[in-house]
Amino acid sequence: MKERWLSPLLLSLTAGLEGFSSPDPKERFNYAFLFFEDATFFISLASVYPYGNFFGIEPNEFFLKKAEELKKELFSGNVTLSRDLSEDLPELDYIIINQYSLLPDKKKEEIIELLKKKLKENGILCICYDALPGKMSHEAFCKFIQRLFPDSGKDRVKKALNFLRMFVRRGSFYLQSNPEILREIQYFLSKKRSMEELQERLKRSILSPHFRPEFFYEVFEKMKNSGLNYIGSAEAYLNEIELSVPPSQVPTFFEVSKTELSETLKDFIRNTTERADLYTKSERIGLERTIPFWCKRLKIFNIYPLSYISKVVDLPGGAKLPIKDQIFEKIHNRLLEGEPSIELSELLEFSERQIRKGILRLLVNQEFNLTFSDTEIRGPDKKEGNTLSKANRIILNKSIDLFTPFSPISDKSRGVGMTLNPIEALLLNVYLEDKDDLRHRFFEEIKKYRNLSASELENIIRIFQEKTLYGLLKTGII
């Protein structure tokens, strides 16, 4: 699940960049998240939209109970949690269906029909699912594990967990050839999780008899038959062919015009494993109407110091695309003048297509972020960087426990502010606890996870102090 792109602001903007009308995230809205499993992101997101109503649906009692505890801890008065999808839901502006691939086919049809009734005319439905061809090996592995442990007795999950531990420890050429499966198993086997949580997660994934990844064209056709129009990928930049495939493959698309085929072709080129796709009831109204609307409502700001801003876009396969357009030059020059952020209305001298192209390129490398025009963005002040919000402290603790990336919520960007890799997250935790003894503490902590040389550690600390800390302060995360 691509959490960065699931904020109301970016969901609406992505629709606008594809020429669709969409909800105004600055006004009161209704946001539903189905099958969230881990509610940390969903409930934390609600904290930066106090005027929004957030509805979480989770049929699993274990995960629902965890979510209720988190809601209570964060005093989330605008969050409503439920076990079942109900006709009582209000009309919805945003709907996220997580783990769509784990639903029985009949359940999928029922859910889409109900949600289509609840979705507002310009509302956005986001479907997150395991995609083919990237998950083909994963599907085969799941079928084999289910065959090994076919019974539904109470010891089934425990036996499967023990087998997976043994299988990983002893090694196999299959896992060497499919590292994404190995990573997922290792994620499940983390010692930081309770046995109950491990078992619930395993039942819902590898041991789920309903797990079925799909090709894009399969999901597309179902949504089309339900009367929904495809907006694009929630990861906005993937809707631009030049940004989603290696340069050598761009001409391939000159001969493929149908959306369902061109998107599936992208997936074969990228070997896509997960997709998050946006659909709506409304028809495309055109960039000439949507781009000016968003330019008048948003501003853009650099997350990192300008010396760290790349002038190339990283593409699949290691290729790099230079950013040479006038949009980048204008924004970069204005930032060099000392402005902490730039109103997108300053770009209206360019054509709508130029603006769309420029914004997408700035979003690829996650070095820029967007916010509402009236949000105050200032330069970093290190005197302010001492604490995290309660929600972000919970996210950071989980990141450190599992040694996974840290994606904190920012009230400046109204969503994920930036993403730190696991080592940066660990360093941030040390910084917040004892910045005066940063080096010694960090050197001791990192030994538990990685064996790094003294020069590597010094370089990590230098980049953290020059780049990462700047971003954390500017986005208001600390």
Secondary structure as the mmCIF struct_conf table of DSSP 4:
data_model
#
loop_
_struct_conf.conf_type_id
_struct_conf.id
_struct_conf.beg_label_comp_id
_struct_conf.beg_label_asym_id
_struct_conf.beg_label_seq_id
_struct_conf.end_label_comp_id
_struct_conf.end_label_asym_id
_struct_conf.end_label_seq_id
HELX_RH_3T_P HELX_RH_3T_P1 GLU A 3 LEU A 6
BEND BEND1 SER A 7 SER A 7
HELX_RH_AL_P HELX_RH_AL_P1 PRO A 8 LEU A 17
TURN_TY1_P TURN_TY1_P1 GLU A 18 GLY A 19
STRN STRN1 PHE A 20 PHE A 20
TURN_TY1_P TURN_TY1_P2 PRO A 25 LYS A 26
BEND BEND2 GLU A 27 GLU A 27
STRN STRN2 ASN A 30 LEU A 34
BEND BEND3 PHE A 35 PHE A 35
BEND BEND4 GLU A 37 ASP A 38
HELX_RH_AL_P HELX_RH_AL_P2 THR A 40 ALA A 46
TURN_TY1_P TURN_TY1_P3 SER A 47 VAL A 48
TURN_TY1_P TURN_TY1_P4 PRO A 50 TYR A 51
BEND BEND5 GLY A 52 GLY A 52
STRN STRN3 ASN A 53 ILE A 57
HELX_RH_AL_P HELX_RH_AL_P3 GLU A 61 GLU A 73
TURN_TY1_P TURN_TY1_P5 LEU A 74 PHE A 75
TURN_TY1_P TURN_TY1_P6 GLY A 77 ASN A 78
STRN STRN4 VAL A 79 SER A 82
BEND BEND6 ARG A 83 ASP A 84
TURN_TY1_P TURN_TY1_P7 GLU A 87 ASP A 88
STRN STRN5 LEU A 92 ILE A 97
BEND BEND7 GLN A 99 GLN A 99
HELX_RH_3T_P HELX_RH_3T_P2 TYR A 100 LEU A 102
BEND BEND8 LEU A 103 LEU A 103
HELX_RH_AL_P HELX_RH_AL_P4 ASP A 105 LYS A 118
STRN STRN6 LEU A 119 ASP A 130
STRN STRN7 ALA A 131 ALA A 131
TURN_TY1_P TURN_TY1_P8 LEU A 132 LYS A 135
HELX_RH_AL_P HELX_RH_AL_P5 MET A 136 LEU A 148
BEND BEND9 PHE A 149 PHE A 149
BEND BEND10 GLY A 153 GLY A 153
TURN_TY1_P TURN_TY1_P9 LYS A 154 ASP A 155
HELX_RH_AL_P HELX_RH_AL_P6 ARG A 156 ARG A 170
HELX_RH_AL_P HELX_RH_AL_P7 PHE A 173 SER A 177
HELX_RH_AL_P HELX_RH_AL_P8 PRO A 179 PHE A 188
TURN_TY1_P TURN_TY1_P10 LEU A 189 LEU A 189
TURN_TY1_P TURN_TY1_P11 LYS A 191 LYS A 192
BEND BEND11 ARG A 193 ARG A 193
HELX_RH_AL_P HELX_RH_AL_P9 MET A 195 ARG A 204
TURN_TY1_P TURN_TY1_P12 SER A 205 LEU A 207
TURN_TY1_P TURN_TY1_P13 PRO A 209 HIS A 210
STRN STRN8 GLU A 214 GLU A 214
HELX_RH_AL_P HELX_RH_AL_P10 PHE A 216 ASN A 225
TURN_TY1_P TURN_TY1_P14 SER A 226 GLY A 227
STRN STRN9 ASN A 229 SER A 233
BEND BEND12 ALA A 234 GLU A 235
HELX_RH_3T_P HELX_RH_3T_P3 ALA A 236 ASN A 239
BEND BEND13 GLU A 240 GLU A 240
HELX_RH_AL_P HELX_RH_AL_P11 ILE A 241 SER A 244
BEND BEND14 VAL A 245 VAL A 245
HELX_RH_3T_P HELX_RH_3T_P4 PRO A 247 GLU A 255
HELX_RH_AL_P HELX_RH_AL_P12 THR A 259 ARG A 270
TURN_TY1_P TURN_TY1_P15 ASN A 271 ASN A 271
STRN STRN10 GLU A 274 THR A 280
BEND BEND15 LYS A 281 SER A 282
HELX_LH_PP_P HELX_LH_PP_P1 GLU A 283 GLU A 283
STRN STRN11 ARG A 284 ARG A 284
HELX_RH_AL_P HELX_RH_AL_P13 LEU A 287 CYS A 295
TURN_TY1_P TURN_TY1_P16 LYS A 296 ARG A 297
STRN STRN12 LEU A 298 ASN A 302
BEND BEND16 ILE A 303 TYR A 304
HELX_RH_3T_P HELX_RH_3T_P5 LEU A 306 TYR A 308
BEND BEND17 LYS A 311 LYS A 311
STRN STRN13 VAL A 312 ASP A 314
HELX_RH_3T_P HELX_RH_3T_P6 PRO A 316 GLY A 318
STRN STRN14 LYS A 320 PRO A 322
HELX_RH_AL_P HELX_RH_AL_P14 GLN A 326 LEU A 336
TURN_TY1_P TURN_TY1_P17 GLU A 337 GLY A 338
BEND BEND18 PRO A 340 PRO A 340
STRN STRN15 ILE A 342 GLU A 343
HELX_RH_3T_P HELX_RH_3T_P7 LEU A 344 LEU A 347
TURN_TY1_P TURN_TY1_P18 LEU A 348 GLU A 349
BEND BEND19 PHE A 350 PHE A 350
HELX_RH_AL_P HELX_RH_AL_P15 GLU A 352 VAL A 364
TURN_TY1_P TURN_TY1_P19 ASN A 365 GLN A 366
STRN STRN16 PHE A 368 PHE A 372
TURN_TY1_P TURN_TY1_P20 SER A 373 ASP A 374
BEND BEND20 THR A 375 THR A 375
HELX_RH_3T_P HELX_RH_3T_P8 LYS A 382 GLU A 384
TURN_TY1_P TURN_TY1_P21 GLY A 385 ASN A 386
HELX_RH_AL_P HELX_RH_AL_P16 LYS A 390 LEU A 402
TURN_TY1_P TURN_TY1_P22 PHE A 403 PHE A 403
STRN STRN17 PHE A 406 PHE A 406
STRN STRN18 ILE A 409 SER A 410
TURN_TY1_P TURN_TY1_P23 ASP A 411 ARG A 414
STRN STRN19 GLY A 415 VAL A 416
STRN STRN20 LEU A 420 LEU A 420
HELX_RH_AL_P HELX_RH_AL_P17 PRO A 422 ASP A 434
HELX_RH_3T_P HELX_RH_3T_P9 LYS A 435 ASP A 437
HELX_RH_AL_P HELX_RH_AL_P18 LEU A 438 ILE A 446
TURN_TY1_P TURN_TY1_P24 LYS A 447 TYR A 449
HELX_RH_AL_P HELX_RH_AL_P19 ALA A 454 ILE A 463
HELX_RH_PI_P HELX_RH_PI_P1 PHE A 464 THR A 468
HELX_RH_AL_P HELX_RH_AL_P20 LEU A 469 LYS A 474
TURN_TY1_P TURN_TY1_P25 THR A 475 GLY A 476
#
